[in-house]
Amino acid sequence: MAWYLVFWRHRTTATVVPAASASQARSRAHRKQKRGYGSILAARRANAEDARLIRRGIWVRRRRDGSSPQLGSAQSKARARRQHSRYRRWP
């Protein structure tokens, strides 16, 4: 059984589910769906580095475009934080 990342319409990050196929991953993720997530856009098999993080029990954050805020250089992580804060609503 492999790990799949299921992407939602109104979420920036994916839900991780163990499944044998993409269709099974979609149905399992559908059971975990919460209000506000929107519909399922895609189910992709987790790559080697994501699977390693999942096995270690680390929360995997992967964007739909394939980039990750967890992995990469310190410079790219800082750039991702700045971009995130730009879109954050301030009171």
Buried (B, 14 or more C-beta within 10 A) or exposed (E): EBBBBBBBEEBEBBBBBEBEEBEBBBBBBBEEBEEEBEEBEBBBBBEEEBBEBBEEEEEBBBBBEEEBBBBEEEEEBEEBEEEEEEEEEEE
